[in-house]
């Protein structure tokens, strides 16, 4: 967003955008592969994360949003017979 577009925000503009110096520092900072990584996220594609420790192939961070929610529980509904549904959807 350019400076002309930021004028539309009026007095709130300095709080919505970093200063030129802060942006330049962020752009020139070297990416440290041993301390930072990018984690797949279904909403934002990838999210930046900090690596706390490594346990073989696992990267451990302290941000709970770095981990996708996986539910592997089983639910049984008495009125639904899975074998009947499987036979109805199985087209051979």
Backbone atoms as SQL, in Angstrom:
CREATE TABLE atoms (id INTEGER PRIMARY KEY, chain TEXT, resi INTEGER, resn TEXT, atom TEXT, x REAL, y REAL, z REAL);
INSERT INTO atoms VALUES
  (1, 'A', 1, 'UNK', 'N', 0.853, -1.167, 0.000),
  (2, 'A', 1, 'UNK', 'CA', 0.000, 0.000, 0.000),
  (3, 'A', 1, 'UNK', 'C', 0.898, 1.228, 0.000),
  (4, 'A', 2, 'UNK', 'N', 0.700, 2.098, -0.965),
  (5, 'A', 2, 'UNK', 'CA', 1.538, 3.281, -1.081),
  (6, 'A', 2, 'UNK', 'C', 1.154, 4.363, -0.091),
  (7, 'A', 3, 'UNK', 'N', 2.000, 5.389, -0.026),
  (8, 'A', 3, 'UNK', 'CA', 1.746, 6.498, 0.894),
  (9, 'A', 3, 'UNK', 'C', 0.461, 7.230, 0.550),
  (10, 'A', 4, 'UNK', 'N', 0.124, 7.323, -0.741),
  (11, 'A', 4, 'UNK', 'CA', -1.109, 8.005, -1.144),
  (12, 'A', 4, 'UNK', 'C', -2.330, 7.257, -0.620),
  (13, 'A', 5, 'UNK', 'N', -2.307, 5.948, -0.664),
  (14, 'A', 5, 'UNK', 'CA', -3.431, 5.160, -0.164),
  (15, 'A', 5, 'UNK', 'C', -3.514, 5.231, 1.358),
  (16, 'A', 6, 'UNK', 'N', -2.369, 5.366, 2.020),
  (17, 'A', 6, 'UNK', 'CA', -2.370, 5.433, 3.480),
  (18, 'A', 6, 'UNK', 'C', -2.973, 6.740, 3.982),
  (19, 'A', 7, 'UNK', 'N', -2.973, 7.786, 3.157),
  (20, 'A', 7, 'UNK', 'CA', -3.568, 9.061, 3.569),
  (21, 'A', 7, 'UNK', 'C', -5.061, 8.924, 3.835),
  (22, 'A', 8, 'UNK', 'N', -5.696, 7.952, 3.198),
  (23, 'A', 8, 'UNK', 'CA', -7.132, 7.733, 3.400),
  (24, 'A', 8, 'UNK', 'C', -7.447, 7.337, 4.836),
  (25, 'A', 9, 'UNK', 'N', -6.477, 6.776, 5.541),
  (26, 'A', 9, 'UNK', 'CA', -6.700, 6.336, 6.913),
  (27, 'A', 9, 'UNK', 'C', -6.523, 7.459, 7.929),
  (28, 'A', 10, 'UNK', 'N', -6.063, 8.594, 7.486),
  (29, 'A', 10, 'UNK', 'CA', -5.944, 9.766, 8.349),
  (30, 'A', 10, 'UNK', 'C', -4.955, 9.580, 9.474),
  (31, 'A', 11, 'UNK', 'N', -5.346, 9.975, 10.721),
  (32, 'A', 11, 'UNK', 'CA', -4.406, 9.907, 11.841),
  (33, 'A', 11, 'UNK', 'C', -4.027, 8.480, 12.244),
  (34, 'A', 12, 'UNK', 'N', -4.772, 7.476, 11.783),
  (35, 'A', 12, 'UNK', 'CA', -4.458, 6.089, 12.140),
  (36, 'A', 12, 'UNK', 'C', -3.365, 5.502, 11.252),
  (37, 'A', 13, 'UNK', 'N', -2.996, 6.180, 10.172),
  (38, 'A', 13, 'UNK', 'CA', -2.040, 5.643, 9.197),
  (39, 'A', 13, 'UNK', 'C', -0.700, 5.234, 9.810),
  (40, 'A', 14, 'UNK', 'N', -0.080, 6.025, 10.707),
  (41, 'A', 14, 'UNK', 'CA', 1.217, 5.592, 11.260),
  (42, 'A', 14, 'UNK', 'C', 1.139, 4.285, 12.038),
  (43, 'A', 15, 'UNK', 'N', -0.031, 3.964, 12.569),
  (44, 'A', 15, 'UNK', 'CA', -0.173, 2.740, 13.353),
  (45, 'A', 15, 'UNK', 'C', -0.453, 1.528, 12.471),
  (46, 'A', 16, 'UNK', 'N', -0.876, 1.757, 11.235),
  (47, 'A', 16, 'UNK', 'CA', -1.220, 0.666, 10.338),
  (48, 'A', 16, 'UNK', 'C', -0.051, 0.209, 9.473),
  (49, 'A', 17, 'UNK', 'N', 0.980, 1.012, 9.387),
  (50, 'A', 17, 'UNK', 'CA', 2.116, 0.671, 8.539),
  (51, 'A', 17, 'UNK', 'C', 3.416, 0.956, 9.281),
  (52, 'A', 18, 'UNK', 'N', 4.390, 0.062, 9.113),
  (53, 'A', 18, 'UNK', 'CA', 5.692, 0.264, 9.745),
  (54, 'A', 18, 'UNK', 'C', 6.417, 1.413, 9.059),
  (55, 'A', 19, 'UNK', 'N', 7.342, 2.008, 9.774),
  (56, 'A', 19, 'UNK', 'CA', 8.134, 3.096, 9.202),
  (57, 'A', 19, 'UNK', 'C', 9.063, 2.539, 8.121),
  (58, 'A', 20, 'UNK', 'N', 9.604, 3.435, 7.299),
  (59, 'A', 20, 'UNK', 'CA', 10.515, 3.011, 6.229),
  (60, 'A', 20, 'UNK', 'C', 11.731, 2.288, 6.795),
  (61, 'A', 21, 'UNK', 'N', 12.224, 2.748, 7.918),
  (62, 'A', 21, 'UNK', 'CA', 13.395, 2.115, 8.536),
  (63, 'A', 21, 'UNK', 'C', 13.066, 0.690, 8.995),
  (64, 'A', 22, 'UNK', 'N', 11.901, 0.507, 9.633),
  (65, 'A', 22, 'UNK', 'CA', 11.509, -0.825, 10.094),
  (66, 'A', 22, 'UNK', 'C', 11.287, -1.772, 8.918),
  (67, 'A', 23, 'UNK', 'N', 10.683, -1.276, 7.844),
  (68, 'A', 23, 'UNK', 'CA', 10.470, -2.115, 6.661),
  (69, 'A', 23, 'UNK', 'C', 11.795, -2.509, 6.014),
  (70, 'A', 24, 'UNK', 'N', 12.739, -1.584, 5.942),
  (71, 'A', 24, 'UNK', 'CA', 14.046, -1.878, 5.357),
  (72, 'A', 24, 'UNK', 'C', 14.794, -2.919, 6.189),
  (73, 'A', 25, 'UNK', 'N', 14.719, -2.815, 7.515),
  (74, 'A', 25, 'UNK', 'CA', 15.368, -3.800, 8.386),
  (75, 'A', 25, 'UNK', 'C', 14.750, -5.180, 8.199),
  (76, 'A', 26, 'UNK', 'N', 13.429, -5.240, 8.065),
  (77, 'A', 26, 'UNK', 'CA', 12.750, -6.524, 7.886),
  (78, 'A', 26, 'UNK', 'C', 13.100, -7.155, 6.540),
  (79, 'A', 27, 'UNK', 'N', 13.277, -6.333, 5.515),
  (80, 'A', 27, 'UNK', 'CA', 13.592, -6.850, 4.186),
  (81, 'A', 27, 'UNK', 'C', 15.034, -7.326, 4.074),
  (82, 'A', 28, 'UNK', 'N', 15.941, -6.723, 4.813),
  (83, 'A', 28, 'UNK', 'CA', 17.356, -7.075, 4.691),
  (84, 'A', 28, 'UNK', 'C', 17.810, -8.109, 5.717),
  (85, 'A', 29, 'UNK', 'N', 16.930, -8.495, 6.629),
  (86, 'A', 29, 'UNK', 'CA', 17.292, -9.495, 7.630),
  (87, 'A', 29, 'UNK', 'C', 17.427, -10.860, 6.960),
  (88, 'A', 30, 'UNK', 'N', 18.484, -11.583, 7.277),
  (89, 'A', 30, 'UNK', 'CA', 18.753, -12.887, 6.680),
  (90, 'A', 30, 'UNK', 'C', 17.871, -13.941, 7.344),
  (91, 'A', 31, 'UNK', 'N', 17.286, -14.827, 6.526),
  (92, 'A', 31, 'UNK', 'CA', 16.443, -15.907, 7.029),
  (93, 'A', 31, 'UNK', 'C', 17.322, -16.987, 7.647),
  (94, 'A', 32, 'UNK', 'N', 17.074, -17.317, 8.917),
  (95, 'A', 32, 'UNK', 'CA', 17.855, -18.324, 9.632),
  (96, 'A', 32, 'UNK', 'C', 17.102, -19.654, 9.595),
  (97, 'A', 33, 'UNK', 'N', 17.593, -20.606, 8.797),
  (98, 'A', 33, 'UNK', 'CA', 16.901, -21.880, 8.625),
  (99, 'A', 33, 'UNK', 'C', 16.908, -22.731, 9.889),
  (100, 'A', 34, 'UNK', 'N', 17.817, -22.469, 10.809),
  (101, 'A', 34, 'UNK', 'CA', 17.891, -23.275, 12.021),
  (102, 'A', 34, 'UNK', 'C', 16.931, -22.790, 13.097),
  (103, 'A', 35, 'UNK', 'N', 16.437, -21.562, 12.986),
  (104, 'A', 35, 'UNK', 'CA', 15.560, -21.003, 14.014),
  (105, 'A', 35, 'UNK', 'C', 14.150, -20.717, 13.515),
  (106, 'A', 36, 'UNK', 'N', 13.954, -20.662, 12.201),
  (107, 'A', 36, 'UNK', 'CA', 12.650, -20.305, 11.654),
  (108, 'A', 36, 'UNK', 'C', 12.242, -21.291, 10.567),
  (109, 'A', 37, 'UNK', 'N', 10.928, -21.439, 10.396),
  (110, 'A', 37, 'UNK', 'CA', 10.415, -22.307, 9.346),
  (111, 'A', 37, 'UNK', 'C', 9.041, -21.796, 8.917),
  (112, 'A', 38, 'UNK', 'N', 8.513, -22.376, 7.865),
  (113, 'A', 38, 'UNK', 'CA', 7.171, -22.067, 7.407),
  (114, 'A', 38, 'UNK', 'C', 6.340, -23.336, 7.516),
  (115, 'A', 39, 'UNK', 'N', 5.151, -23.219, 8.127),
  (116, 'A', 39, 'UNK', 'CA', 4.287, -24.357, 8.391),
  (117, 'A', 39, 'UNK', 'C', 3.052, -24.246, 7.505),
  (118, 'A', 40, 'UNK', 'N', 2.623, -25.337, 6.838),
  (119, 'A', 40, 'UNK', 'CA', 1.407, -25.281, 6.021),
  (120, 'A', 40, 'UNK', 'C', 0.186, -24.949, 6.872),
  (121, 'A', 41, 'UNK', 'N', -0.664, -24.081, 6.350),
  (122, 'A', 41, 'UNK', 'CA', -1.875, -23.663, 7.048),
  (123, 'A', 41, 'UNK', 'C', -3.014, -23.663, 6.034),
  (124, 'A', 42, 'UNK', 'N', -4.147, -24.306, 6.348),
  (125, 'A', 42, 'UNK', 'CA', -5.242, -24.365, 5.373),
  (126, 'A', 42, 'UNK', 'C', -5.844, -22.997, 5.050),
  (127, 'A', 43, 'UNK', 'N', -5.762, -22.056, 5.965),
  (128, 'A', 43, 'UNK', 'CA', -6.373, -20.745, 5.745),
  (129, 'A', 43, 'UNK', 'C', -5.425, -19.769, 5.050),
  (130, 'A', 44, 'UNK', 'N', -4.152, -19.753, 5.445),
  (131, 'A', 44, 'UNK', 'CA', -3.197, -18.774, 4.927),
  (132, 'A', 44, 'UNK', 'C', -2.102, -19.393, 4.061),
  (133, 'A', 45, 'UNK', 'N', -2.234, -20.649, 3.656),
  (134, 'A', 45, 'UNK', 'CA', -1.252, -21.421, 2.898),
  (135, 'A', 45, 'UNK', 'C', -0.017, -21.739, 3.731),
  (136, 'A', 46, 'UNK', 'N', 0.755, -20.728, 4.143),
  (137, 'A', 46, 'UNK', 'CA', 1.923, -20.963, 4.990),
  (138, 'A', 46, 'UNK', 'C', 1.993, -19.898, 6.071),
  (139, 'A', 47, 'UNK', 'N', 2.440, -20.308, 7.268),
  (140, 'A', 47, 'UNK', 'CA', 2.581, -19.400, 8.399),
  (141, 'A', 47, 'UNK', 'C', 4.016, -19.513, 8.907),
  (142, 'A', 48, 'UNK', 'N', 4.624, -18.389, 9.223),
  (143, 'A', 48, 'UNK', 'CA', 5.993, -18.386, 9.733),
  (144, 'A', 48, 'UNK', 'C', 5.993, -18.833, 11.193),
  (145, 'A', 49, 'UNK', 'N', 6.943, -19.684, 11.556),
  (146, 'A', 49, 'UNK', 'CA', 7.029, -20.196, 12.921),
  (147, 'A', 49, 'UNK', 'C', 8.483, -20.179, 13.380),
  (148, 'A', 50, 'UNK', 'N', 8.674, -20.132, 14.691),
  (149, 'A', 50, 'UNK', 'CA', 10.012, -20.207, 15.285),
  (150, 'A', 50, 'UNK', 'C', 10.235, -21.613, 15.812),
  (151, 'A', 51, 'UNK', 'N', 11.386, -22.177, 15.525),
  (152, 'A', 51, 'UNK', 'CA', 11.707, -23.531, 15.966),
  (153, 'A', 51, 'UNK', 'C', 12.261, -23.464, 17.385),
  (154, 'A', 52, 'UNK', 'N', 11.614, -24.172, 18.301),
  (155, 'A', 52, 'UNK', 'CA', 12.053, -24.224, 19.691),
  (156, 'A', 52, 'UNK', 'C', 13.077, -25.349, 19.865),
  (157, 'A', 53, 'UNK', 'N', 12.760, -26.529, 19.345),
  (158, 'A', 53, 'UNK', 'CA', 13.699, -27.645, 19.420),
  (159, 'A', 53, 'UNK', 'C', 13.404, -28.617, 18.287),
  (160, 'A', 54, 'UNK', 'N', 14.342, -29.551, 18.080),
  (161, 'A', 54, 'UNK', 'CA', 14.173, -30.561, 17.043),
  (162, 'A', 54, 'UNK', 'C', 14.256, -31.928, 17.703),
  (163, 'A', 55, 'UNK', 'N', 13.327, -32.788, 17.343),
  (164, 'A', 55, 'UNK', 'CA', 13.343, -34.157, 17.833),
  (165, 'A', 55, 'UNK', 'C', 13.279, -35.060, 16.607),
  (166, 'A', 56, 'UNK', 'N', 14.421, -35.453, 16.084),
  (167, 'A', 56, 'UNK', 'CA', 14.544, -36.200, 14.832),
  (168, 'A', 56, 'UNK', 'C', 13.887, -35.414, 13.703),
  (169, 'A', 57, 'UNK', 'N', 12.774, -35.906, 13.182),
  (170, 'A', 57, 'UNK', 'CA', 12.110, -35.248, 12.053),
  (171, 'A', 57, 'UNK', 'C', 11.010, -34.294, 12.501),
  (172, 'A', 58, 'UNK', 'N', 10.806, -34.108, 13.802),
  (173, 'A', 58, 'UNK', 'CA', 9.738, -33.250, 14.303),
  (174, 'A', 58, 'UNK', 'C', 10.278, -31.871, 14.647),
  (175, 'A', 59, 'UNK', 'N', 9.586, -30.838, 14.220),
  (176, 'A', 59, 'UNK', 'CA', 9.910, -29.474, 14.612),
  (177, 'A', 59, 'UNK', 'C', 8.908, -29.053, 15.670),
  (178, 'A', 60, 'UNK', 'N', 9.395, -28.577, 16.799),
  (179, 'A', 60, 'UNK', 'CA', 8.524, -28.243, 17.919),
  (180, 'A', 60, 'UNK', 'C', 8.512, -26.732, 18.102),
  (181, 'A', 61, 'UNK', 'N', 7.310, -26.144, 18.121),
  (182, 'A', 61, 'UNK', 'CA', 7.163, -24.709, 18.354),
  (183, 'A', 61, 'UNK', 'C', 6.229, -24.504, 19.535),
  (184, 'A', 62, 'UNK', 'N', 6.172, -23.277, 20.042),
  (185, 'A', 62, 'UNK', 'CA', 5.287, -22.997, 21.165),
  (186, 'A', 62, 'UNK', 'C', 4.001, -22.308, 20.728),
  (187, 'A', 63, 'UNK', 'N', 3.744, -22.244, 19.427),
  (188, 'A', 63, 'UNK', 'CA', 2.523, -21.631, 18.922),
  (189, 'A', 63, 'UNK', 'C', 1.530, -22.731, 18.554),
  (190, 'A', 64, 'UNK', 'N', 0.384, -22.831, 19.251),
  (191, 'A', 64, 'UNK', 'CA', -0.561, -23.912, 18.954),
  (192, 'A', 64, 'UNK', 'C', -1.179, -23.802, 17.569),
  (193, 'A', 65, 'UNK', 'N', -1.160, -22.625, 16.963),
  (194, 'A', 65, 'UNK', 'CA', -1.755, -22.454, 15.643),
  (195, 'A', 65, 'UNK', 'C', -0.850, -22.989, 14.532),
  (196, 'A', 66, 'UNK', 'N', 0.370, -23.405, 14.865),
  (197, 'A', 66, 'UNK', 'CA', 1.260, -23.998, 13.873),
  (198, 'A', 66, 'UNK', 'C', 0.855, -25.430, 13.535),
  (199, 'A', 67, 'UNK', 'N', 0.021, -26.042, 14.352),
  (200, 'A', 67, 'UNK', 'CA', -0.346, -27.435, 14.176),
  (201, 'A', 67, 'UNK', 'C', -1.778, -27.534, 13.668),
  (202, 'A', 68, 'UNK', 'N', -1.970, -28.336, 12.629),
  (203, 'A', 68, 'UNK', 'CA', -3.317, -28.547, 12.098),
  (204, 'A', 68, 'UNK', 'C', -4.086, -29.470, 13.036),
  (205, 'A', 69, 'UNK', 'N', -5.367, -29.222, 13.200),
  (206, 'A', 69, 'UNK', 'CA', -6.206, -30.048, 14.063),
  (207, 'A', 69, 'UNK', 'C', -6.550, -31.334, 13.329),
  (208, 'A', 70, 'UNK', 'N', -6.291, -32.458, 13.960),
  (209, 'A', 70, 'UNK', 'CA', -6.605, -33.753, 13.368),
  (210, 'A', 70, 'UNK', 'C', -7.445, -34.535, 14.371),
  (211, 'A', 71, 'UNK', 'N', -8.618, -34.940, 13.938),
  (212, 'A', 71, 'UNK', 'CA', -9.488, -35.738, 14.793),
  (213, 'A', 71, 'UNK', 'C', -9.568, -37.139, 14.211),
  (214, 'A', 72, 'UNK', 'N', -9.192, -38.133, 15.002),
  (215, 'A', 72, 'UNK', 'CA', -9.230, -39.505, 14.530),
  (216, 'A', 72, 'UNK', 'C', -10.168, -40.342, 15.396),
  (217, 'A', 73, 'UNK', 'N', -11.130, -39.685, 16.007),
  (218, 'A', 73, 'UNK', 'CA', -12.070, -40.401, 16.855),
  (219, 'A', 73, 'UNK', 'C', -13.108, -41.155, 16.041),
  (220, 'A', 74, 'UNK', 'N', -13.742, -42.125, 16.666),
  (221, 'A', 74, 'UNK', 'CA', -14.794, -42.894, 16.009),
  (222, 'A', 74, 'UNK', 'C', -16.118, -42.578, 16.671),
  (223, 'A', 75, 'UNK', 'N', -17.131, -42.411, 15.846),
  (224, 'A', 75, 'UNK', 'CA', -18.477, -42.159, 16.345),
  (225, 'A', 75, 'UNK', 'C', -19.396, -43.227, 15.782),
  (226, 'A', 76, 'UNK', 'N', -20.173, -43.833, 16.657),
  (227, 'A', 76, 'UNK', 'CA', -21.113, -44.856, 16.226),
  (228, 'A', 76, 'UNK', 'C', -22.529, -44.321, 16.380),
  (229, 'A', 77, 'UNK', 'N', -23.276, -44.373, 15.282),
  (230, 'A', 77, 'UNK', 'CA', -24.677, -43.943, 15.295),
  (231, 'A', 77, 'UNK', 'C', -25.513, -45.187, 15.068),
  (232, 'A', 78, 'UNK', 'N', -26.422, -45.467, 15.999),
  (233, 'A', 78, 'UNK', 'CA', -27.189, -46.710, 15.962),
  (234, 'A', 78, 'UNK', 'C', -28.070, -46.815, 14.719),
  (235, 'A', 79, 'UNK', 'N', -28.591, -45.710, 14.212),
  (236, 'A', 79, 'UNK', 'CA', -29.526, -45.762, 13.088),
  (237, 'A', 79, 'UNK', 'C', -28.836, -45.863, 11.725),
  (238, 'A', 80, 'UNK', 'N', -27.523, -45.816, 11.686),
  (239, 'A', 80, 'UNK', 'CA', -26.802, -45.870, 10.413),
  (240, 'A', 80, 'UNK', 'C', -25.948, -47.131, 10.383),
  (241, 'A', 81, 'UNK', 'N', -26.103, -47.898, 9.307),
  (242, 'A', 81, 'UNK', 'CA', -25.318, -49.109, 9.123),
  (243, 'A', 81, 'UNK', 'C', -24.281, -48.817, 8.035),
  (244, 'A', 82, 'UNK', 'N', -23.028, -48.763, 8.408),
  (245, 'A', 82, 'UNK', 'CA', -21.971, -48.416, 7.467),
  (246, 'A', 82, 'UNK', 'C', -21.831, -49.432, 6.337),
  (247, 'A', 83, 'UNK', 'N', -22.081, -50.701, 6.615),
  (248, 'A', 83, 'UNK', 'CA', -21.932, -51.710, 5.564),
  (249, 'A', 83, 'UNK', 'C', -22.980, -51.523, 4.475),
  (250, 'A', 84, 'UNK', 'N', -24.205, -51.131, 4.840),
  (251, 'A', 84, 'UNK', 'CA', -25.238, -50.856, 3.833),
  (252, 'A', 84, 'UNK', 'C', -24.844, -49.649, 2.983),
  (253, 'A', 85, 'UNK', 'N', -24.313, -48.624, 3.624),
  (254, 'A', 85, 'UNK', 'CA', -23.904, -47.432, 2.882),
  (255, 'A', 85, 'UNK', 'C', -22.734, -47.753, 1.954),
  (256, 'A', 86, 'UNK', 'N', -21.821, -48.595, 2.400),
  (257, 'A', 86, 'UNK', 'CA', -20.687, -48.986, 1.577),
  (258, 'A', 86, 'UNK', 'C', -21.162, -49.750, 0.349),
  (259, 'A', 87, 'UNK', 'N', -22.116, -50.641, 0.526),
  (260, 'A', 87, 'UNK', 'CA', -22.645, -51.410, -0.598),
  (261, 'A', 87, 'UNK', 'C', -23.369, -50.495, -1.587),
  (262, 'A', 88, 'UNK', 'N', -24.051, -49.456, -1.088),
  (263, 'A', 88, 'UNK', 'CA', -24.786, -48.542, -1.958),
  (264, 'A', 88, 'UNK', 'C', -23.836, -47.663, -2.767),
  (265, 'A', 89, 'UNK', 'N', -22.687, -47.334, -2.217),
  (266, 'A', 89, 'UNK', 'CA', -21.755, -46.453, -2.922),
  (267, 'A', 89, 'UNK', 'C', -20.692, -47.217, -3.701),
  (268, 'A', 90, 'UNK', 'N', -20.581, -48.520, -3.475),
  (269, 'A', 90, 'UNK', 'CA', -19.583, -49.324, -4.174),
  (270, 'A', 90, 'UNK', 'C', -20.109, -49.682, -5.557),
  (271, 'A', 91, 'UNK', 'N', -19.474, -49.124, -6.577),
  (272, 'A', 91, 'UNK', 'CA', -19.889, -49.399, -7.948),
  (273, 'A', 91, 'UNK', 'C', -18.804, -50.250, -8.586),
  (274, 'A', 92, 'UNK', 'N', -19.142, -51.495, -8.880),
  (275, 'A', 92, 'UNK', 'CA', -18.148, -52.397, -9.480),
  (276, 'A', 92, 'UNK', 'C', -18.586, -52.821, -10.849);
